[in-house]
Amino acid sequence: MKGTDEIEGRVQHASIEVIIAAHLAFNERRLDELEVLMHEEVDLFTPVALGLRPTAATGIAAFRGTVAAALAAAPDLNMGLDRAEVVGDLVILVCTATATGTDGKRYQWPLRVLVAEDHGRITRYVVRAPEADIASDLHAFKRVKRGERPA
């Protein structure tokens, strides 16, 4: 990850600590540790762009399934954290995912991730396309929060 000190300076310390720990745990495949950082009622949304079926689900079982599907599709998937910004009670991350495709080529694609955290546990993790604007991201997040599936 690049710029961790720079990121920490702009984001509430407790929130960024949890988010950095979660990304490190995922990248190092410490999945039990990653699961502990997730709230038992965690809301998830991942788009088709990740090569997975769309997910708009809640709970640890959904989290396990999403991670398992992602790693089955791309066993070397790595989520690099480029920068973070606080918008209201959310942290919006700009990430770069990297993985080897089934053709053997290495791919990179940018992602925007919306994260909400409460008492050291991630309560919402919403992955969006980088071209979506902040208003669109916040709208999608609110729809997930209400139990709707974003477009």
Phi and psi in degrees as GROMACS dihedral restraints (atoms count N, CA, C in turn):
[ dihedral_restraints ]
;  ai    aj    ak    al  type     phi  dphi    fc
    3     4     5     6     1  -106.8    20    10
    4     5     6     7     1   148.9    20    10
    6     7     8     9     1    69.6    20    10
    7     8     9    10     1    30.5    20    10
    9    10    11    12     1   -58.4    20    10
   10    11    12    13     1   -44.6    20    10
   12    13    14    15     1   -63.2    20    10
   13    14    15    16     1   -40.5    20    10
   15    16    17    18     1   -63.4    20    10
   16    17    18    19     1   -42.5    20    10
   18    19    20    21     1   -64.1    20    10
   19    20    21    22     1   -47.0    20    10
   21    22    23    24     1   -60.0    20    10
   22    23    24    25     1   -32.7    20    10
   24    25    26    27     1   -68.1    20    10
   25    26    27    28     1   -23.1    20    10
   27    28    29    30     1  -104.3    20    10
   28    29    30    31     1    -6.8    20    10
   30    31    32    33     1  -123.8    20    10
   31    32    33    34     1   146.5    20    10
   33    34    35    36     1   -52.1    20    10
   34    35    36    37     1   131.9    20    10
   36    37    38    39     1   -57.2    20    10
   37    38    39    40     1   -47.5    20    10
   39    40    41    42     1   -61.8    20    10
   40    41    42    43     1   -43.2    20    10
   42    43    44    45     1   -64.4    20    10
   43    44    45    46     1   -47.6    20    10
   45    46    47    48     1   -67.9    20    10
   46    47    48    49     1   -32.9    20    10
   48    49    50    51     1   -58.4    20    10
   49    50    51    52     1   -47.6    20    10
   51    52    53    54     1   -64.7    20    10
   52    53    54    55     1   -42.9    20    10
   54    55    56    57     1   -65.8    20    10
   55    56    57    58     1   -44.3    20    10
   57    58    59    60     1   -63.1    20    10
   58    59    60    61     1   -43.5    20    10
   60    61    62    63     1   -60.3    20    10
   61    62    63    64     1   -40.8    20    10
   63    64    65    66     1   -65.5    20    10
   64    65    66    67     1   -44.5    20    10
   66    67    68    69     1   -66.0    20    10
   67    68    69    70     1   -40.6    20    10
   69    70    71    72     1   -63.6    20    10
   70    71    72    73     1   -44.0    20    10
   72    73    74    75     1   -61.2    20    10
   73    74    75    76     1   -42.6    20    10
   75    76    77    78     1   -63.2    20    10
   76    77    78    79     1   -50.3    20    10
   78    79    80    81     1   -63.5    20    10
   79    80    81    82     1   -29.3    20    10
   81    82    83    84     1   -95.5    20    10
   82    83    84    85     1     4.7    20    10
   84    85    86    87     1    59.1    20    10
   85    86    87    88     1    33.1    20    10
   87    88    89    90     1   -90.7    20    10
   88    89    90    91     1    71.0    20    10
   90    91    92    93     1   -70.2    20    10
   91    92    93    94     1   -30.5    20    10
   93    94    95    96     1   -63.6    20    10
   94    95    96    97     1   -42.3    20    10
   96    97    98    99     1   -65.4    20    10
   97    98    99   100     1   -40.2    20    10
   99   100   101   102     1   -61.6    20    10
  100   101   102   103     1   -43.5    20    10
  102   103   104   105     1   -61.1    20    10
  103   104   105   106     1   -37.2    20    10
  105   106   107   108     1   -62.5    20    10
  106   107   108   109     1   -30.0    20    10
  108   109   110   111     1   -77.8    20    10
  109   110   111   112     1    -9.0    20    10
  111   112   113   114     1   -95.9    20    10
  112   113   114   115     1   136.6    20    10
  114   115   116   117     1   -66.8    20    10
  115   116   117   118     1   145.8    20    10
  117   118   119   120     1   -61.6    20    10
  118   119   120   121     1   -18.6    20    10
  120   121   122   123     1  -110.2    20    10
  121   122   123   124     1    28.6    20    10
  123   124   125   126     1   -55.2    20    10
  124   125   126   127     1   134.5    20    10
  126   127   128   129     1   -94.4    20    10
  127   128   129   130     1   132.7    20    10
  129   130   131   132     1  -124.5    20    10
  130   131   132   133     1   144.5    20    10
  132   133   134   135     1  -145.3    20    10
  133   134   135   136     1   121.7    20    10
  135   136   137   138     1  -126.7    20    10
  136   137   138   139     1   137.4    20    10
  138   139   140   141     1   -88.5    20    10
  139   140   141   142     1   168.9    20    10
  141   142   143   144     1   -59.4    20    10
  142   143   144   145     1   -27.7    20    10
  144   145   146   147     1   -55.6    20    10
  145   146   147   148     1   -22.2    20    10
  147   148   149   150     1   -82.5    20    10
  148   149   150   151     1     2.5    20    10
  150   151   152   153     1    82.6    20    10
  151   152   153   154     1    10.3    20    10
  153   154   155   156     1  -112.4    20    10
  154   155   156   157     1   165.1    20    10
  156   157   158   159     1   -69.3    20    10
  157   158   159   160     1   149.6    20    10
  159   160   161   162     1   -60.5    20    10
  160   161   162   163     1   140.1    20    10
  162   163   164   165     1  -125.4    20    10
  163   164   165   166     1   128.4    20    10
  165   166   167   168     1  -136.2    20    10
  166   167   168   169     1    94.1    20    10
  168   169   170   171     1  -142.0    20    10
  169   170   171   172     1   167.6    20    10
  171   172   173   174     1  -130.0    20    10
  172   173   174   175     1   141.7    20    10
  174   175   176   177     1   107.8    20    10
  175   176   177   178     1   165.3    20    10
  177   178   179   180     1   -64.4    20    10
  178   179   180   181     1   -39.0    20    10
  180   181   182   183     1   -61.0    20    10
  181   182   183   184     1   -42.3    20    10
  183   184   185   186     1   -64.4    20    10
  184   185   186   187     1   -40.0    20    10
  186   187   188   189     1   -61.1    20    10
  187   188   189   190     1   -48.1    20    10
  189   190   191   192     1   -58.3    20    10
  190   191   192   193     1   -44.3    20    10
  192   193   194   195     1   -63.6    20    10
  193   194   195   196     1   -40.4    20    10
  195   196   197   198     1   -65.0    20    10
  196   197   198   199     1   -45.2    20    10
  198   199   200   201     1   -65.0    20    10
  199   200   201   202     1   -44.0    20    10
  201   202   203   204     1   -60.9    20    10
  202   203   204   205     1   -43.3    20    10
  204   205   206   207     1   -64.8    20    10
  205   206   207   208     1   -41.5    20    10
  207   208   209   210     1   -62.7    20    10
  208   209   210   211     1   -44.5    20    10
  210   211   212   213     1   -74.6    20    10
  211   212   213   214     1   -27.3    20    10
  213   214   215   216     1   -68.4    20    10
  214   215   216   217     1   -39.7    20    10
  216   217   218   219     1   -73.3    20    10
  217   218   219   220     1   -34.4    20    10
  219   220   221   222     1  -146.8    20    10
  220   221   222   223     1    84.9    20    10
  222   223   224   225     1   -58.3    20    10
  223   224   225   226     1   -25.7    20    10
  225   226   227   228     1  -101.6    20    10
  226   227   228   229     1    19.7    20    10
  228   229   230   231     1   -55.7    20    10
  229   230   231   232     1   130.7    20    10
  231   232   233   234     1  -131.1    20    10
  232   233   234   235     1   135.4    20    10
  234   235   236   237     1  -109.6    20    10
  235   236   237   238     1   103.5    20    10
  237   238   239   240     1   -84.9    20    10
  238   239   240   241     1   135.3    20    10
  240   241   242   243     1   -97.7    20    10
  241   242   243   244     1   112.2    20    10
  243   244   245   246     1   -89.9    20    10
  244   245   246   247     1   -45.9    20    10
  246   247   248   249     1  -161.5    20    10
  247   248   249   250     1   166.8    20    10
  249   250   251   252     1  -142.4    20    10
  250   251   252   253     1   151.5    20    10
  252   253   254   255     1  -144.1    20    10
  253   254   255   256     1   138.0    20    10
  255   256   257   258     1   -89.2    20    10
  256   257   258   259     1   127.2    20    10
  258   259   260   261     1  -130.2    20    10
  259   260   261   262     1   105.1    20    10
  261   262   263   264     1    63.8    20    10
  262   263   264   265     1  -126.9    20    10
  264   265   266   267     1   -98.2    20    10
  265   266   267   268     1    15.4    20    10
  267   268   269   270     1  -109.9    20    10
  268   269   270   271     1   153.1    20    10
  270   271   272   273     1  -109.4    20    10
  271   272   273   274     1   124.8    20    10
  273   274   275   276     1  -103.6    20    10
  274   275   276   277     1   120.7    20    10
  276   277   278   279     1  -102.8    20    10
  277   278   279   280     1   140.8    20    10
  279   280   281   282     1  -106.1    20    10
  280   281   282   283     1   117.8    20    10
  282   283   284   285     1  -122.8    20    10
  283   284   285   286     1   159.6    20    10
  285   286   287   288     1  -123.1    20    10
  286   287   288   289     1   117.0    20    10
  288   289   290   291     1   -90.7    20    10
  289   290   291   292     1   140.5    20    10
  291   292   293   294     1  -131.8    20    10
  292   293   294   295     1   143.5    20    10
  294   295   296   297     1  -164.4    20    10
  295   296   297   298     1   160.3    20    10
  297   298   299   300     1   -92.8    20    10
  298   299   300   301     1   128.5    20    10
  300   301   302   303     1   -77.6    20    10
  301   302   303   304     1   171.2    20    10
  303   304   305   306     1   -65.4    20    10
  304   305   306   307     1   -16.4    20    10
  306   307   308   309     1   -85.8    20    10
  307   308   309   310     1     0.9    20    10
  309   310   311   312     1    85.4    20    10
  310   311   312   313     1    -4.6    20    10
  312   313   314   315     1   -85.3    20    10
  313   314   315   316     1   150.4    20    10
  315   316   317   318     1   -88.6    20    10
  316   317   318   319     1   130.1    20    10
  318   319   320   321     1  -120.2    20    10
  319   320   321   322     1   151.0    20    10
  321   322   323   324     1  -131.7    20    10
  322   323   324   325     1   142.4    20    10
  324   325   326   327     1  -148.9    20    10
  325   326   327   328     1   142.2    20    10
  327   328   329   330     1   -80.4    20    10
  328   329   330   331     1   148.5    20    10
  330   331   332   333     1  -137.5    20    10
  331   332   333   334     1   155.3    20    10
  333   334   335   336     1  -117.4    20    10
  334   335   336   337     1   131.5    20    10
  336   337   338   339     1  -123.8    20    10
  337   338   339   340     1   129.6    20    10
  339   340   341   342     1  -101.1    20    10
  340   341   342   343     1   128.4    20    10
  342   343   344   345     1  -129.3    20    10
  343   344   345   346     1   134.7    20    10
  345   346   347   348     1  -117.8    20    10
  346   347   348   349     1   142.6    20    10
  348   349   350   351     1  -135.9    20    10
  349   350   351   352     1   142.7    20    10
  351   352   353   354     1  -141.7    20    10
  352   353   354   355     1   122.7    20    10
  354   355   356   357     1    51.9    20    10
  355   356   357   358     1    43.9    20    10
  357   358   359   360     1    80.4    20    10
  358   359   360   361     1    10.8    20    10
  360   361   362   363     1  -131.6    20    10
  361   362   363   364     1   139.7    20    10
  363   364   365   366     1   -76.5    20    10
  364   365   366   367     1   124.2    20    10
  366   367   368   369     1   -99.6    20    10
  367   368   369   370     1   -24.4    20    10
  369   370   371   372     1  -146.0    20    10
  370   371   372   373     1   138.9    20    10
  372   373   374   375     1  -140.2    20    10
  373   374   375   376     1   104.3    20    10
  375   376   377   378     1  -118.7    20    10
  376   377   378   379     1   119.9    20    10
  378   379   380   381     1   -98.6    20    10
  379   380   381   382     1   129.2    20    10
  381   382   383   384     1  -129.1    20    10
  382   383   384   385     1   160.2    20    10
  384   385   386   387     1   -69.5    20    10
  385   386   387   388     1   147.1    20    10
  387   388   389   390     1   -66.1    20    10
  388   389   390   391     1   -25.8    20    10
  390   391   392   393     1   -78.2    20    10
  391   392   393   394     1   -11.3    20    10
  393   394   395   396     1   -68.6    20    10
  394   395   396   397     1   136.3    20    10
  396   397   398   399     1   -82.5    20    10
  397   398   399   400     1   168.8    20    10
  399   400   401   402     1   -58.3    20    10
  400   401   402   403     1   -42.9    20    10
  402   403   404   405     1   -60.7    20    10
  403   404   405   406     1   -41.3    20    10
  405   406   407   408     1   -64.5    20    10
  406   407   408   409     1   -42.7    20    10
  408   409   410   411     1   -60.7    20    10
  409   410   411   412     1   -47.0    20    10
  411   412   413   414     1   -64.8    20    10
  412   413   414   415     1   -37.6    20    10
  414   415   416   417     1   -63.5    20    10
  415   416   417   418     1   -45.2    20    10
  417   418   419   420     1   -61.0    20    10
  418   419   420   421     1   -41.7    20    10
  420   421   422   423     1   -61.7    20    10
  421   422   423   424     1   -44.3    20    10
  423   424   425   426     1   -64.5    20    10
  424   425   426   427     1   -36.5    20    10
  426   427   428   429     1   -66.0    20    10
  427   428   429   430     1   -42.1    20    10
  429   430   431   432     1   -62.3    20    10
  430   431   432   433     1   -42.3    20    10
  432   433   434   435     1   -59.8    20    10
  433   434   435   436     1   -35.5    20    10
  435   436   437   438     1   -84.0    20    10
  436   437   438   439     1    -2.0    20    10
  438   439   440   441     1    90.3    20    10
  439   440   441   442     1    12.3    20    10
  441   442   443   444     1   -94.2    20    10
  442   443   444   445     1   159.1    20    10
  444   445   446   447     1   -96.3    20    10
  445   446   447   448     1   116.4    20    10
  447   448   449   450     1   -65.6    20    10
  448   449   450   451     1   155.7    20    10
